[in-house]
Amino acid sequence: MEKAFVSGQQTRFSPPNRGLSLGWRLALSTVLIISLVMGGISIGQQLLELKEERQMHEELLKMSLAPLAVRMEAAMNLETMVREVEEFHTAYSKKGYPVHEVVLLDAAKEPVFFTGVSADGENSVGYLQATMPIFSPLLDGGKGVLLVLKDSEKYRNTVRRDWLLWAVHFTVTVGVVFLFLAAAIYFQVTKPVNRLVRCVKKMEMGYWRPIELTGGAWEIRWLAWRFGNMVQEVQSSMTHLFEAEQKARSLMPKCGDNPVMADQEQPLGSGITVSDQTNSPAYRELLAVCERLETTSPDDPQAVQLGRSVWRQEALEANRLGFHQLKAQLEDAALHLMEPDAYRSLDDGISELKASWQEWSEQRSDDLCRLLEAKGIPYAEVLHRVKHTAGVWAKMQDKGLCLDEIHDLFAFRIIVPTEADCYTALGVIHQAFKPEVSRFKDYIAKPKGNSYRSLHTCVAADIGPVFEVQIRSVAMDRQAERGDAAHWLYKKGGHETDRNPVVTRWWRKLWLRAGEPHGP
């Protein structure tokens, strides 16, 4: 345990480097083994057949010498023997074998007569050879050997053709085996494994769903089933943890005589109001950029570049200043220029969902109000919204999700007086609806880097999609709506003269991009 934690944090191990996929590894290694085995056996068989074919050619050549040997043994003198050899050679040449030589050797292997090659046969490497013994008193020792040499060019061409046909046959066979093997491995291994990997990645992001695999190898389907069981076990465990936490929080006020409020609320009139924000120069300048963007056609040559620039700069600045609605408008307008087809398709899909679930949204809002009132939990507001198109697109791209998996597409915001009321309201909502435990975020206990504090939970009713509920106190909501830059201005007193030169230069840049004159 001491090695697993450093400075109170769990050590994270780096994932392995991405390499060749399991399916390709199986297919290539199997084909390689099959190719080596089949190739070795096939080459051995091919060599044996070629050897037998050569022996057959030489045996036929030897049989062709039998008549000549009989006539030479019957010859009465050496001139007759030479004449018989020349006639034999001439006949073969006329019948289509011009490169055909005959050598007569005596008992001592000394040449008696030869037609073309060297007498000792040293230059006979490129020939098919056959020998026939003869017995004649005209030869020294009473016997000799008749050696015939036939050009092997046609035979070598035949051998080359056979090897070429073998190579083509072997390549086609290996290719067909590879295709069928790759198809089998894809449907039995690669496809289910890829689906399993995608589901595991979604689990890591908190989108826990049972993994359903109807095909593939048994081991992979068993892993999918086991992951599904693990999801249910973790969800059950976390549900019990949340219930225990709620019980503990409900008992906390009873443990002391003077309970202290979790957060010190500020007067509702303090800070910067929405009206103050919309009347600020920064808001008006960003709004001018948004209007310029909305009037730009996607066919404009500079449309994509302009959209990306606004997406990366002005939209982020609007969020920093707390202009959240304007930030959504800027992102939608920028996305319409960057990806017009994707924007239209996604916007149509969201519009259809919004229209079909409009009554459902109003019903859920009323249900939340009744739940809080029934439990005596004071609340300032219960709001609901549909996530803007660009926000949905960015989340789908970032996490590889489809539209049905965006749990915060429909979101409700509950604003209560104190931090303690946030947790009390959370317990009531989890009791009334089915919580998606993996999607619970406690940004009160662990605020975001920009000091954002709130409770986020995703729940499901008996009817309708999964929806998100944000629970925050009045102070948390004021801080979230002001944004970081607005908070800075508030600390400085909210005076326009307090802006530093960097902010002023940024505003001037916005006006120039919007195509309008800027102020002094």
Buried (B, 14 or more C-beta within 10 A) or exposed (E): EEEEEEEEEEEEEEEEEEEEBBBBEBBBEBBEEBBEEBEEEBEEEBEEEBEEBBEEBBEEBBEBBEEBBEBBBEBEEBEBBBEBBEEBBEEBEEEEBEBBBBBBBBEEEBBBBBBEBEEEBEEBEEBBBBBBEBEBEBBEEEBBBBBBBBBBEBBEEBBEEBEEEBEEEBEEBBEEBBEEBBEBBBBBBBBBBBBBEEBEEBBEBBBBEEBEBEEBBEEBBEBBBEBBEEBEEBBEEBBEEBEEBBEEBEEEEEEEEEEEEBBEBEEEEEBBBEEBBEEBBBBBBBBBBBBBBEEBEBEEEEBBEBBEBBBEBBBBBBBBBBBBEBBBBBBBBBBBBBBBEBBEBBBEBBEEBEEEBEEBBEBBBEBBBEBBEEEEBEBEEBEBBBBBBBBBBBBBEEBEBEBEBBBBBBBBBBBBBBBBBBBBBBBBBBEBBEBBBBBBBBBBEEBEEEEBBBBBBBBBBEEBBBBBBBBBBBBBBBBBBBBBBBBBBBEEEEEEEEBEEEBBEBBEBBBEBBEEEBEE
